[in-house]
Amino acid sequence: MKVKGGFLMYLFIFLGLILGACLIIVAIMLFSPGTSIFGLEWVGENSTGTYATYDGYFKEISAYDTVTINALKHDANGNTIGYGYYDVDIRRADRDAVNSNVVVENKIQGLAKTADKTEFSIKFEESEDGKALTINVVQINTWLASTGASKITLNIPDELNTSNVTFIVNTGSGSVDFGGDIGRDSEAFALESKALTATTESGSITLKELTTASNAINLKTTSGAINLHAESLTTREMSIESASGHINLPATINANTLTLATDKGIIDGGNINANLTLNTQMGVVRLGNINGNVIGTERLDGTDVKLGTISGELGIPSARNVNLEALNVGGFVNIVTEGGRIYIGSIDTGLNSRTNITTTSGEIKVYVEQDNNQIINLTTKSGKITAFVASSSGNKNFTTENGRIEVTLSQSTSLDLISETKGKIVLNWDETNVSNNILYREIRGTDAFTGAIMKLKSNTGNMEFNRILNPEFN
């Protein structure tokens, strides 16, 4: 079927008229902000306002136990419908400042539904007991908008003592900065606090160099980065969470407890003097030495974890496909995982301690060093166990169903190697240090060989024995 040229001409004319009408509407909205057309209007705001937090009624910032900044969005009825898109900065003011103040920069433009549009507002609210101050900043409610660099800054005089104040920040996609850094003329502007809490959906969170919190630090973002710039940070409780962003920790953290959480982000840090909880999934964790216990939650699936020396216990009650590497563990070890790889450079646990590592199909590789009468239980269904045993005391029980067990002995010791069905057992020993009562023999079927200090058993699998000189763990 042919399309007549006249039809196409009329179609182009019609489309041109529609385009022209749209351009006229856009021009009217741009040059006459606030003009409503088809229930929509153009909103443009580029302003900066300074608001005092001390006006004769409210006390100075340092007099409150808690100071909260909320960046909010409201509907036409004044109800909160979410968080706004403000960056938030809590910082020390210039040296000449007398009182604290809040500076709000509004840089926003876009379309708003006339029926739902709300104006910018800021409100200071004091709790009934006078111990808490809440600063609610409401952003212009838009439908489609560019928020530019809208920002809320709380300026605190340098001489004001805020060491007993808890600062709380809630914002949407904006970033959060807690000041306390090196200012002009290399002058230090420290920001002390009792506690710091920040929540943002997609912005980053930064603790600058000279920021401190004596009691607690709680930082949470969905996809932004979290950066702690101090060389050393000391508090009681700390919780850091970024679902998919990069978490950068300082060289040293001193705390009673530390919780690190990510879904698919990366966590980098140095030495930690705290009991550490890892609540990660599909992420990467790279830390230094841990002076405390390390506990992994049930979410510890698909995570790559690399740690230095752990002075306390190491516990992972349930995980799938976790790859864990630790240089040394000094406390009890209890790990249960379906797959992945467990590598412990040295199990140097205390007297009469116990190590239990169980995996379904993954790999276990450990070095057992000290003579502290340890009990070592390594179990895999179809995976691989590789162990280097340099201790003579305690009991070592290595069991597989269909997998492989390879053990290297540098000292005579009590050892049970059991293949329940058709797994393979490989035993290597240092011919200069291990007693000659270990017989060179392959056991099949349901037979079991029990030497003076050793028990080997295999059903349908096979065994391999090797005398070696000066074995090394690698």
N, C-alpha and C positions, 0 to 999 in steps of 0.2 A: 504494500500500500504506500503510495506516494504522499508526502507531506507538502502541501502547497506553500510556496514562499511567503504568501500573504499572512498565513498563520504564524510563521516564525517571526515575521516582522512585528505583528501585534503582541506576541509573547515577549519579545525583547522590550517593547515599549512598556508593557505592563510591569515587567521586572524592574525596568529603569525607574518607573514611578514609585514602586515600593522602596527601592534603594534611596531615591531622593527623599521620600518621606521619612525614612529612618535617619538619614543624615540631618534633616531639619530638626527632628526630635532630639537627636544627640546634641546638636548645636544649642538648642534652647536649654537643655539640661545643663550643659557645661557653662553657658554664659549667664544662666539664671538658676543657680543652685537653690533647691527647695521647691522648684516648680514640679508639681506632680502631673505625670502623664501616664495614663493607663495604670495607675496605682503604683508607679515607680518614680523615684526622683534621684537626682545626682547629689551625692554628699561629698563635700570637700572641706577638709580641716587641716590647717597648718598653723598651730599655735603652741605657745609655751606659757605655762602658768606656775607661779611659786606660791605655796600654801604653807602657812605656819602651823606647826604642831603644838606650839605653845602660845596660847592667846589669852592668858589670864585665867582660863577655866581648866583646861587640860594641863597636866603636869608635863615636865620635860621628859624626853624619851627615857632617860636613865632611871626615872622614878617608877616605871612600870616593870612588872614581872615578865609580861609578854607583849610584844608588838607584832601585829599581823598586818601584812599588806595583801589585799585581794584585788587582782585585776579581773573585773567581771564584765559579763554581758547581760543585759536586761531585755525583757520583752516590753511591749507598749504599756503593760500594766505594772511595770516596775518589778516583776519577778525575775529572779536570777535564772538564766537559762544556760549558763556555762561560764568558762573563763575567757577573758579577753586576750588580745594579742599584743601585750606590752612586754618589753624587756624591763627587768627590775634590777636596780643597783642599790645596794646598801653600802655606804661608804663614809669615810671621814670628809668633812667639809674643809674648805679653805681655812687657813690658820686664823683668819680674822672673824670667822663666824661666831655668833654669840649663842643662838638657839638653833635647834634642829628645824629643818623644813623639808617639804616634799615638792619636788619639781616634776611636773607632768608635761611631756611633749606629745602632742597629738599630731600625727602625720598620717592622714588617712583620706582616701578618695575612692569612690565607687558608687554602685547602685544600692539603693535602700528601698525596701517596701514601705510606702508611705504609712500604712496602717501599723507597721511594726517598728518604725524608726524611733530610736530614743536618743537623747542628747547626752553629751559627756557630763559627768558629775563626779565630785569627790566628797566623801563624808568621813568625818572622824567620830568614832563611837567609843565611849569608855564604858567598861563593865560596871555593874552595880557596886561591886566591892572596890572599884577604883584601881584594880591591879593589872588590868589588861586594856590595851588600846588597839582598836581595829581601824585600819585605813582602807576604805572601799573606794576603788577607782572604777567607774563605769564607763566603758567605751561606747562610742556611737555604734548603734546596732545597724549593720549593713548586710546586704544580701550577697553582692559580689563586690569585693573591695581589695585594695592594696593598702596594707597598714604601714608601709614605709618603715620608719624607725621610731615608732611610738615607744615612749620610755617613761618609766617611773623611777625617780631617784630620791632616796631618803638620805639627806645630808645630815651628818651628826658632827657637832663641833669636836675638834681634836682633843680638847681637854675634858670632855664628858666621859665619865666612867660608866661603861655599859657591860661590865663583867658579870652582872647578875640578871641581865636581860636575855630572854629567849626571843629570837627573831624567826618569824614564820612568813614564807612567801608562797602564794598560789597564783599561777598565771597559766595562760593557754600555750601558744606556740612561741612565746617569748623566752629569751635567755634570762638567767639569774646570776648576778655577780655579788659575792660578798667581799667588800673591799678590805683593805688592810695590806698595803703594799708600799713600795718605795716611791715617794712623791717627788716633787720638784726639789732641786738642790740636794738630792740624795737624802731628803728628810723622811724619816720613817713615820708612817701613819698606821698604827696598829688598830685593828678592830677586835676588841674582846667581847665575848658573849658567854652566857651560860649554856645556850643550846642554839643550834641552827637547823631549820627545817625548810626545804624547798621542794615544790612539786611543779613540774611543767610537762606539757604533752610532747612537744617536739623541739623545744629549745635546749641549749646547753646550760650547764650549771658549773660555776667556777668559784673555788675558794682561793682567794689571792694569797700572796706570800705571807703576810703578817696577820692572818685571820685565825682566831682561836675560839674554841668552844669547850668549856671545862666539863660539861655534863653529857651532852649528846649531840650527834650530827646525823641528820636523816635527809638524804638527797635522793630524789626520784624523778626520772624523765623517761619518756617512752622511746624516743629515737635520737635524742641529743647526746652529746658527749658530756662527761663529768670530769673536771680537771681540778686536782688538788695540788697547788703549786708549792706548798711549804715543804722544806726539806724534812721536817719532822712534825708530826701532828699528834697531840695528846688529848684524849677525852675518855669518858667512861664507856659510852655505848655509841656504836657507829653502824649505820645501815646505808649502803650505797646500791642503787638500782638503776640500770639503764637497759631497757628491753633489747635494743639493737645498736646502741651507740658505743663509743669507746670510753672506758673508764681508766683514767690515769691517776694512780695513787702516788703519794709521796715516797721518798726513800725509806722512811720509817714511820710506822703507826704504833702508838701506845694506847691501848684501851683494854677494858675488861672483855668486851665482846665486839666482834665485827662480823657483819653479814654482807656478803657480796652477791648480787643477783643480776643475771642477764639471760635473755632468751637466745640470742644469736650474736651478741656483741663480743668485744674483746676487753679483758681486764688485765692491765699491766701494773705492777707495783714492786716495792722493795721488801724489806724485812718487816714482819708484823709481830708485835708483842701483844697478843690477844688470843682468845679462843675464837677460831674462825669457823663460820658457817658458809658453805658454798651452796647457793640456790640457783644453779645455772642449767641451761639446756641449749644444746647446739652452739655453745660458745667456746671461747678460748680464755684460759686463765694462766697467767705467767707471774709468779710471785717469788720472793726470796725465802729466807728462813722464817719459820713460824715458831715463835716461843709460846706454845700453848697447844690446845687440841684443835684438830681439823675434822669437821663433820660435814658430810655431803647429804643433802636432802634427797628425797625420792625423785625430784626433778632432774637429778644429775645425769641426764641422758645425752649421749652424743657429744659430750664435752671433752676437750683436750685440756688437761690440767698438768702444769709443770711447777713443782715446788722444790724448795731447797731442803734444809734439815728441819724436821718436825720434832720438837722436844717432847710433846705430849702424845695423846692418842690420835689415831687415824681411823675414822669410821665412815663407811659408806653402806648403809643398810640395804639399799636396793637401787640398782641403776642398770641401764642398758647402753652398751657400746661406749663406755667411758674409757678414755685413754689417760691414765694417771701415772705420773713419774715423780718420785720423791728421792732425794739423795740419801736421806737417813730418817728413820723413825725411832723415837726413844720410848714410846709408850705402847699400850695395847693396840693391836691392829685387827679390825673387823671389816671385811669388804665382801659384799655380795653383788655380783654383776653378771649379766647374761653374756655379753661379748666385750670387745675392746681389748685393752692391754694394760696390765698392772706391772709397773717396774719400780722396785724399791732397791736403791743402791746398797743400803745396809739396814738390816733389822737389828738395832742395838737397844733392845728393850730392857726393862728393869728385871730384878730378881723375880723368878717364878711368874713371869708375864706370859701372855698368850697371844698368838697371832693366828687369825682365821681368815683365809682368803678363798672364796668360792666363785667360780665362773662356769658358765655353761659351755661356751664355745670360744672364749677369748684366750689370751696368753697371760701367764703369770711368770715374772722373772724377779728373783729375790737373791739377796746376799745375806746369809746368816752368820754373824760374826762373834758376838760376845758369849762367854760361858756363864750365863745367868740362870741356868736351869729353865730355859724357855720351853714352851710348848708351841710347836709350829704345825699348823694344819693347812695344807694346800690341796684344794680339790677342784677338778675340772671334769666335765662330762666328755667333751670331744675336743677340748682345746689343748694347749701345750703348757707344761710346767718346766721351767728351767731354774735350778737352784744351785748356788755355790755355798757349801756348808764349811765354815771354818771354826765351828765351836764343837766341843766334845761333850758338853752336858745337855740335859734336857731331852725332850722327845720331838722327833720330826716325823710327821705322818703325811705322805704325799699319795693322793689317790686319783685315779682316772678311770673312766668307763671305756671310752673308745679313743682317747687322746694319747698324748705322748708325755712321758716324764723323763727328764734328763737331769741327773744330780751329779755334781762334782764334789768330792770330799778332799779336804786338805788335812783333816784330823779324823781319828776314829771317833765314832759317835753312835748314839742310839737312833736307828732309822728304820721306818717302815715304808716300803714302796709297794703299792698294790695296784694292779691293773685288773679291774673287776670282770671285764669281758675280753676284748681283743686289742686293748691299747698296747703301746710299746714302752718298755723301761730301758733306759740307758744309764749305767752307773760307771762313773769315772772316779778314780782315786789316785792320790799322790803316793807313789810307791815308796817314798822315803819316810812318810809319817803315818800312814794308815796300817793298822795291824794286819798281819798276813793271814788271819783267820777268815778273811773274806775270800771265798772260793770262787774260782773262775768257772762258772757253770751256767748253762741256760736251762730255765725251768719252763715246762709247758704243762698244759692240762690243768688239773686242780692241785698239782703238787705245790708244796710250799717249802722254801728253804729258810731255816732259822739258824743263823750263826750266833756267835757269842753276843753280839750287840746289834744284830740286824735281821730284819724279816723282809723277804721278797716273795711276792705272789703274783702269778699271772694265770688266767684261764686259757684262752686261745691266742693270746698275744705272744710276743717274744721279748727276750731280754738280751742286752748287749753289755759286756763288761770290758773296761779299758783301764790298763795301768798307764798313768802318765806322770811326767816329771815336772814339778813346780807349776801346777795349774794356776791360771789367773781368771778373775771374773771381769767380763767386759760386756 
